[in-house]
Each structure stands twice: as C-alpha cells, then as structure tokens.
Amino acid sequence: MTRHVLTVQCPSRRGIVAAISGFLAEQGCNITDSAQFDDELTGMFFCRVSFVPETGAALPALRDGFAPVASDFDMEWAIHDGAHRMKVLLMVSNFGHCLNDLLYRWRIGALPIDIVGVVSNHMTYQKVVVNHDLPFHHIKVTKENKPDAEKRLLALVEDSGAELVVLARYMQVLSDAFCEKMSGRIINIHHSFLPSFKGANPYKQAFERGVKLIGATSHYVTADLDEGPIIEQDIVRITHAQSAEDYVSLGRDVEAAVLSRAIHAHIHHRVFMSGNKTVVFPASPGSYASERMG
C-alpha cells in the first residue's frame, strides 16, 4: 500500500498537530510515522508525517482538503506521492568515487531515484555512465564559454525534468543566478578541511599538519561558495601512522557515504530549510526498507 508524506513548516502555535492528525483521520488515513520540531529560536514549527490512505482517498482530494487547514495556520506545506521517484541529474568532473557509489546504490535499489543523466566537463566517466544505460552529457567549461555552458546545463535540467541536481565532485563554480533559480534543489559534497586547507591537494596539506580527523560535508548549494545549509556530515579518525594516500582513500569513503545519506534524506522529504540551517528528521527504524518500496 502506497505511503504518502506530508511536510509542514509554519509559525509555531497551539493546535497544529491536532489539526493535522484530525484531518488525516477524517480522510481515512493511518499515520505510520511522525516527527516534529518546535524551534524556540525562530518561532517556527516543522513536521513530517508519513501516512497510508486506508480507505482509498485520492492524492488530489487530500491536497484540496488540506488546503483550508494549511491556510488557517499559515503553513508552507506539501503532500508528496510516496510512489514518486525523484528525477536526479548527476554532475561530475575527474574524481569518480561519489559517482560510482551513487550508481551502485541506484542499481541495487538502495537509492530509489530516477537518474535522468550525468553531466561532466570531462570525458573521463563517459564509458562508466553509458555502461549503466544512462545519458552522458559532455559540457566543456572554459573561462570564455562559461555563460553558454551554463545555459546548456539549465536547458538540460528543464528538458530532463530534473528535480534535483547532485554535484558528485563537480569541480566548477555555478553562477549566482543558477544557484538562486535552483535554490534547495542542488546538493554538493566536499571535504571538511575548508576553509583551512584550500586548493587542489587539501589532503596533502592535512597530512603535513598532522590532522587527526577527516570529514565530509554535504549541503545545499547557494551563491556563497561551500557555505550553503548543511544536510549531512561525518568524520573518520586517523593516526600518525597513516600516509597521505590513506588520507585520500579515507576521505573518498566518507565523502561518498555522506553524499548518499544527504540525497536519501532529501528525496524522502526529511530536510527542511530554515534560514542558513536545515532541520533534518532522522530516518525511523526500518524506514530505509519501507522508503525504498515507496
């Protein structure tokens, strides 16, 4: 039986949860999972409810019926079809560890998305992508052609119907206009050494400074480079006995894991934008299996 997801954020006040649960009960829906957060600093309330329409209530009718409830509480809301697989466009340059990890998770069903294509400014991973029966788009980027290249990228996003763009180690800076147009729909991954160790070889710099923790950060892309609202982070501990090459290997592992978790949270509507931060509800026990099934 299909599960749907209701997401709500609004000014906090008494009666929100009662209104939501009461509406769903009246429509013959059974709540299977619910999470909420009342942010006392901002005065905002966030809620995610997973439910099953046990009496056959249709999605358009549920949306129409909930609109007056939402209006009463000044809600920003959506009811998401649990059977819908989000269309995702992947982007990569010359580092393929995140791309390969995402393709594997997608192939085995651990990441239930529809990959509509892979974009790269190099030809390095063309064969890998084509071997997965996915469209590969080579958009070369230079200082001279960058505006035209971005127009091609935007056209590709629109033509493919991509709902999410994932920068799986895509090493080009997107324009402010593109970031604003795609606000909340671009996810990036990078190592956690920024801003301390910038440049082409941060792991070597970290090794030379004897860093004891390697981490990765996945965030939404904004006009502020690498400073968008954070979705997911993780670290791995290292010792003096490990080499610079070990740093790179461990860094790649944690980057791939963090990116996949961030995408998983986004496609299942567990992430809420809240200014420069996010509210991220954790996956409930058993939810990875149930979410894969829709």
N, C-alpha and C positions, 0 to 999 in steps of 0.2 A: 504494500500500500504506500502511495506516494506521501512523503513528508513535505510540508511547506515551512518556510521560515519567515517570521515577522520580525522586522527590525524597527526600533523606535528610538529616537532621541528628542528630548524636549525639555523645557524648563521643569524643574522638579516641583511637584505639588502632591497633595494627598489625593488618592483615588485612582492613580494611573494603572497600577497593577490590577485593581478590581475591575476597571473598565475593560482592560484587555482580556482578562480571563473570562469575564462575564460575556463579552461579545463572542468569544470563541465557543464557549459552552452553548450559547443560544444557537449558534450555527452548526451544532453537532460535531464540533472539533475536539479532539483529545490532545491535551498538551503532553508532549513526551520529554521535553527538556526546556528549561528556562533559566536564564541568567540575567542579572540586573546589577546596575551600579549607580549609586547616587553620589555625584561629585560635589562635595560641600564647597570646594574652592571656586567652582564655576557656576554652581547652582543648576547644573544640568543632570538629567536622568537618562540613562542608557539601558536598553533592554533588548534581548534576543530571545524569541520564543519559537521552538520547533513544535509543530503540531501535525496531527493526522486528521483529515476531514472524513470522519467515520460514516457520515450519512450522505456522502456524495456531493457536498457543497462545492460548486464550481469556483475556480480561482477568480474570474471576473466579478462574480457576485460577492465573493468575500472582500475583494478590493472596494467595490462600490459600497458595500455595507459598512466597512470600517471607516470610510472617509469622514462621516459625521463625528465619529468618536475621536479621530485624529484632530479634527478641526477644534473640538472642544478643549483639547489640551495643547494646541499649537505644536503638533508633532511633525517632525521630519521622519517619514516612515516609508516602508515598502513591504509588500508581501511577495516573497521570492518563490518561484516554482521549484520544488525540490528535485524535479526530474530534469531541469535545465542544466546543461553542461556549458560552462562559460567558454567563450571563444577567446583564445590567447595567442598573441603574436610574440615569439621569442626573438631576441636580438643578441648577437654575439660577435666578438672580434677574433682574437687569436688564442684566447685561453678557453678551452673547451670542457673543463671539469664540471661546471654548473650545467651547461647544455646537455652533456652526456648523462648526467644524473637525472635531469628532468625528463629526458626522452625515455630513460629506463623506467622511471616511476610511472610515466604516462602509459608506456607499453604494457605494464603488468597491472594497470588499473589502480595503482596506489595514489595517483593524482588524476582525479576524474575531470579532465578538461578536454576541449577540442582545440588542438593546436592547428591554427589556420595558416601557419607558415613560419619560416625562420629567416630573419634579415641579418646580413653581415656586410661589413665594409671590406671584407677579405673573402677569398675563395677557399680558405683553409678547411671549412667543415661542409662544403657542398656535398661531397660524396656521403658523408655520415647522414646528412639530412635527407638526401634523395633515397638512400637505402631504407629510410623509415617511411617512404612513400609520402613525404611531406614537401610542399613547395619551398624552394630555396630562392631567395631574392638577394642578388648582389647589388648593393647601393654603395658605390665608391664615394668616399668623403674626402675632399681636399679643402684647403682654405678658400679656394676660388669658387668651388661649386657647392659649398655647404648649404646655402639657401635653397638651391634647386634640389639637392639631395633630400632635404627635409620636406620639401613639397611632395616628392615622390613617396617618402615614408608616410606622410599624412594621408595621401591618396590611397596607399596600400592599407592603412588602418581602416579607412572608411569603406573601401571596396570589399575587404575581407570580413567586415562586421566585427572586428576585434573589440572585445570589451575590456581587455587587459593587455598591457604591454609589459613584458618582463625583460629587463636588461641583465642577461645572464653573462656578465663580464663583457658588456659592450663598452668599448673604451673611447666613446665620443660624447662630448657635452651637447645636450639638447638645448635648443633656444628657449628663452623665457616664454615666448608666445606658445610654443609647442607644449611646454610644461603646464601652462595655465589652461590651455584647451583640454588637456588630458588629465587635469587635476584629479587625484585619487584613483587614477587608472594606470599608473606606471609604477612598477616596483623595481628597485635596484638592490644590488648586493655589493658590499666592499669589505675589505679587511678593517679591523678596528684600530689600526695604528694611526689613522688620521686624527688630528692634524699633525701629530708629532713627526711621522715619517712619510713624507710626500715623495712623489717621483716614481720612476719606473721600477725600482727594486726595493720596496719597503721591507721585505723580509730579510734582506741582507743587512739593512740598517738596523733592524731589530736584533738580529743575531750579534752584530758588533756592539750593541748596547747591553746585551745580556738580558733581554726581555724574558720574563718568566710566564707570561700568559699570551696566547694567541687567540684572537676572537674575530667575529664577523658580525656585521650589522646589515639588516635588510630594512629598507624604508621606502616610503612613497617619494617620488621624485618631485621636487619643487624647483623654482628658479634659483634658490640658494643651494649651490653645489654640495651634494653629500650631507645636507642638513635637513632633509625632509622628515616628517613624522615617522618615528621608528616603529616597526611592526614586530620584529623578532631579532634577538641577539643570542649569542652563545660564545663560550670560551673553551679552550683546551690548555691544560697546564703542561709546561715543558721544563726541561732541566738543562744544566750547564753541559751535560754530556751529549746533547743533541746538536746536529750540524745545521748549517744554513739551509741545506737541502731538506732536512727534516722539517724545518720551519715552514718551508714552501708546501711540502706534502700535507702536513697537518692543517695548514691554513686552507688549502684547497678542500679538504674534507669538511671542515667546519663551515666554510662558505656554502658548499653545496647543500648541507643539511639545513642551515639557517634559511636559505632561499626557498627551499621546498616547503618548509614549515610556514613561512610567510605567505606563500601562494596558497597553501591549503587553508590558512585562516581567512584569507581574502575571498576565495571562491565560495566559501561556506558562510560568508557574511558574519564573521565573528570579529571584524575590525571596524571601529567607529573613529572617525576623525574628530579630534577635539582641539582646535587651535593648532599649536605646534606639536601636540602629542597625539597619541591614539589610546583608545580603550580597546583592549583585546581580550575577549572572553575565551577561556581555555576550552579545548575540546573535552567533552564529558567522557567518562569511561565507556568504551565501546563505540564511541562516535565515529572513529575513523572507518570502521567497517560499515556502519549504518550510512555514513555520509557518502561512501563510495557507491552504495547501492541506490542513492537518491532517496 
